[in-house]
Structures are given as C-alpha cells and as structure tokens.
Amino acid sequence: MHSGPRILLWNYTYEEMLVIDAFFQTVGAPEVQTIEQNQGELTVREILLADKRSEKEYALDEKIMLFYNVDPQMIHTVMRKSGEWNLPKPIYAVVTKQSIEWPFSELAEHLVKERDFVKKKMDGQKKHQSCPHSEH
C-alpha cells in the first residue's frame, strides 16, 4: 500500500458512497479508503499501509471521515461543501503521528467522546446566551 493522501471512511452505506464518490471527484479529493468492520481493531497504520484484516469485528453507529496526509485546503473544501451535497455529517478528524498508532476502535470512541463533550459545552453556552437575564 502507498502512503499518499487518502480519506478514510467509516460506516457509510453503498448509496452514500456513490454520492460521496461523485462529490469527491467534483472537488478533486484524494483516494478514498473504506474502513471495514473487520479492520476496526487494527491500528490506523495497519489499515492505511498494510490493508490487514482481523478476526474480530467492530461496530459503531457513527459516520467518521479521517484525513491522512490531505492538504488542509482540501480538508476545508470537503467540510465546507459536503453540506451542499446533502451528505450525512460525519465526525471529521485528521490522522496524527499519535493517532496513527491507535486501534481504529479506540480512536473512533475517543472522537465520539470528544464530539459529545464539545456539543454539550456548546449547548450549555447557547442556553446561557439565550437566558433573558444573562445581559444583567
């Protein structure tokens, strides 16, 4: 396997993949790689560079889009324009020097916790800002 730029996708249906493929071709995104259930317990490095499989299957009902060696401008374009294509909103993340060594299952669960924490914090701020007494 090569180590060029790639976008890794988790938990997309066949129909969603068809739309994503057309979208990525339109914006000039790099190659797509689907993470399969039998790869969930492997490290991100093994998924990217060795295309290994595991005996153990992993399941998580979240859509995840991981960017590996993708130009920041392209990441921004994908995130910004995906709404125009009515694509499901995934958890977006960039593969880092640290996260490439993590099993995908651990990374995915960490990303979900992080997303939920940020969402809870933002929801709390919105409630505080919408309170009629907050201006006093």
C-alpha positions in Angstrom: 0.0 0.0 0.0 1.2 3.5 -0.7 1.3 6.3 1.9 -0.2 9.1 -0.3 -3.1 11.3 0.7 -6.3 9.4 1.5 -9.6 9.9 3.1 -10.8 7.0 5.2 -14.5 6.5 5.7 -16.3 4.5 8.3 -20.0 3.4 8.4 -21.3 4.7 5.1 -23.9 2.9 3.1 -23.4 1.9 -0.5 -25.8 4.6 -1.6 -24.0 7.2 0.4 -20.7 6.0 -1.0 -22.0 6.6 -4.5 -22.8 10.3 -3.7 -19.5 10.7 -1.8 -17.6 9.4 -4.8 -19.3 11.9 -7.1 -18.7 14.7 -4.6 -15.0 13.8 -4.1 -14.5 13.6 -7.9 -16.1 17.1 -8.3 -13.9 18.7 -5.6 -10.7 16.8 -6.6 -10.3 15.0 -3.3 -7.7 12.2 -2.9 -8.3 8.5 -3.0 -10.9 7.1 -0.6 -10.5 4.0 1.5 -13.3 2.4 3.4 -12.6 1.0 6.9 -14.3 -2.4 7.1 -15.8 -3.9 10.3 -13.1 -6.5 10.4 -10.5 -3.7 10.5 -11.8 -1.9 13.5 -9.5 -3.5 16.0 -6.4 -2.8 13.8 -4.2 0.3 14.2 -4.8 3.1 11.8 -1.3 2.5 10.4 -2.2 -1.2 9.7 -5.4 -0.1 7.9 -3.6 2.5 5.8 -0.3 0.8 5.0 -0.9 -2.9 5.3 -4.6 -3.4 4.4 -4.8 -6.0 7.1 -7.9 -7.7 8.4 -8.8 -9.0 11.9 -10.8 -12.0 13.2 -12.7 -9.6 15.4 -15.4 -7.3 14.1 -16.0 -3.8 15.3 -19.3 -1.9 15.2 -20.1 1.7 15.9 -23.1 3.6 14.5 -21.3 6.8 13.7 -20.0 8.2 10.4 -16.3 9.1 10.6 -14.2 10.7 7.9 -10.4 10.6 8.6 -7.9 12.7 6.6 -4.5 11.2 6.1 -1.8 13.4 4.5 -4.5 15.5 2.9 -3.8 19.2 2.1 -5.5 21.5 4.7 -7.2 23.4 1.9 -8.8 20.2 0.6 -10.0 19.3 4.1 -11.6 22.7 4.4 -13.2 22.3 0.9 -14.6 18.9 1.8 -16.0 20.0 5.1 -17.5 23.2 3.7 -19.0 21.8 0.5 -20.3 18.5 1.8 -23.4 20.2 3.1 -24.3 21.3 -0.4 -24.4 17.7 -1.5 -26.7 16.7 1.4 -24.2 14.2 2.7 -24.6 12.9 6.3 -22.5 14.9 8.7 -19.6 12.7 10.0 -17.1 13.2 12.7 -14.1 14.8 10.9 -10.6 14.1 12.1 -7.0 14.3 10.8 -4.7 11.3 11.3 -1.8 12.5 13.5 1.5 11.0 14.5 -0.1 9.8 17.6 -3.5 8.6 16.3 -2.0 6.5 13.5 -0.7 4.1 16.2 -4.1 3.7 17.9 -6.5 0.9 17.1 -9.3 2.4 15.0 -11.9 1.3 17.6 -10.1 3.4 20.3 -9.7 6.4 18.0 -13.4 6.2 17.0 -14.6 6.0 20.6 -12.3 8.9 21.6 -13.6 11.0 18.7 -17.2 10.3 19.7 -16.5 11.4 23.3 -14.7 14.5 22.1 -17.6 15.4 19.8 -20.2 14.8 22.6 -18.1 16.9 25.0 -17.9 19.9 22.6 -21.6 19.6 21.7 -22.6 19.6 25.4 -20.3 22.6 26.1 -21.7 24.5 23.1 -25.3 23.6 24.0 -24.6 25.0 27.5 -23.2 28.2 26.1 -26.3 28.6 23.9 -28.6 28.2 26.9 -26.6 30.7 28.8 -26.7 33.2 26.0 -30.4 32.8 25.4 -31.3 33.4 29.0 -33.1 36.8 29.3 -31.2 37.5 32.5 -27.7 36.9 31.0 -27.3 40.5 30.0 -27.6 41.8 33.6 
